[in-house]
Amino acid sequence: MIAAAVVAMSGCTVKYSLSGASIPPEAKTFSVAYFPNNAPMVAPILSSTLTDALVDKFSRQTRLTQVDEGGDFAFEGEITGYSSTTASVSSDDYALQNRLTITVKVRFTNVIDDKLSFNKSFSAYADYDSTRLLTEVESELITEIVDQLVTDIFQAAASNW
């Protein structure tokens, strides 16, 4: 009985990793094109911060090697939204919290399995106290939001479950 179970399971392989990535063994490389900021409101550091964070995530959490273009996992896209809005209001109609939201359109090409390729938008936000100006907290918020966006993009591209 045990021998039958061992034989039956010997043909099954499942790859797990601490990062949650499920990358096919045939995939060897990844590429990330620069993500231009095409949002109506622009933060100068956002494009490079997002692009560098995506490269860093795949370099640190996968075995894939970065190439300039045409990777087995290829990312390109653009920043399409960058806005600050009121997130919560007090009972006397004063803003308590503001929300910075960033939206990124990502075109992901999986050369190994094209069915896993996608073209979709990712959005993330962080709230900040309305007594502070966006310019005072912008770099900190961008780092926080980009971390969430990159995690979401990573999960969508490298986790098939």
N, C-alpha and C positions, 0 to 999 in steps of 0.2 A: 504494500500500500504506500509506504513512504517512498520506495524506489519509483513508483509510478508518478508520484507528485513531483519528485526531483526531475525526472525525465520530462514531464509535462512543462515544468517551469524553466527548464534549461534553455528553451528557445525564446524566452521573454527577457528583454532587457529594458530597464527603465533607468534613465539618468537623472539623478538629483544633485543639487548643489546647494551650498549654504545661501547663495544669492537668490535662489529660486529660479535660476536660469535653466532652460532646457534647450540647449543648442545642439543641433545635429553634429556628429563627429566630422562630417564632410566639410562643414563650415570652418574656414581657416582665417578669414580676414573680415574687417569691417572698415567702412569709410563714413565720414561725417562731413558733408558740405557745410560751408558757412551759412548760418541762418540769418538772413537780413531782416531788419526791423521795418516792416511795411505797415505798422499800426499808425493810426492818425496821430497819436501821442507817442513820442519816442524818448527812450532813456538811452543815453550814449553807451553805457556799459552792458546793456542787455544782450545784444547779439553775440558778443565775444564770451560773455558769462555762460550763456546757454550752450553754445557750440563747444566750449572747453569742458563744461560739466558733462555733456553727453560723451565726449571722447574719453574723459577720465573714468566715467562709470563703466564703459565697456572695456577699457584697458585694465582696470583694477578687478572687475568682477567676472571676467570671462577669460578664456584662453586665446581669444581671437587677437590677431595682429592687425594693427592699424595700417591702412594704406591710404594714399591721397584720394583715390577715387576708384569706383568699380569693385568695392568689397563684396564678399558673399552676403554680408548684411550691410546694406547701403542706406544711409539716411540723408535726406535733404528736406528743405522746407523753408518756412518763413514765420516770423512773428506777425500775427494778424490783429492782435488786440492787446492794448495796454491802457487800462483805465482805472481811475480812482473814483469811487462812488460812496455815498453814505450807506453804512451797514446797519446802524441802529440809531434810534432817535429817542430822546427822553420824553417824558410826559408833557413837557412844555415846548415840544417841537425843536429842541436843539440837538444837533448831531452829537452822539456819544462816541461812536466808532466809525471810521472810514475803512474802505476795503480796496486794496489794490489787486486787480485781476489781470492776469496775463494769459493770452491764448496763442497757441502755436499750432500751425498746420504742418503735419509731418507726412512725408512720402517715404515709406519704408519698403525697400525691395529685398526680398529674401531670394537669392539666386538659387539656393538649394531646393526650396519648396515654394514656388510662386503663389500657391494658395494661401500662404501665411503673410504675403505682402499686404500692405494697407496704405490708404491715403485718408487720414482723418485728423481732426482737431483735438487738442488736449488743452484743458483750461485748469488753472489753479489760482488760489487767492490767499491773501493774508490780511488780517485786520490790524488797524493801528488807531491809537487814541486820537480823537478829533482835535485835541489841543495842540497836536504836533503837526508841523508842515510835512507834506510828502517828501520834500527835499531833505528833511532831517532824518528820515527813516528809510529812504528809498533803497540805498545799497543793501541794508540789512534785510529788507523785505524781498528784494530781488533775489538774494541768495536763498532765502527760505522758499520762495515760490519756485525758483528754478530747480531746487533739490526735489520738490514734489513732482514737477513736470518731468524731470529726467527719470525719476523712479517709475512714473506711469508709462513713459515711453519705453523704458527698459522692459518692464513687465509685459507690455503689449507685444514687443518684438521678440523677446527671449523666453517667454513662459507660455507654453501652449497648453495650459490647464486651467 
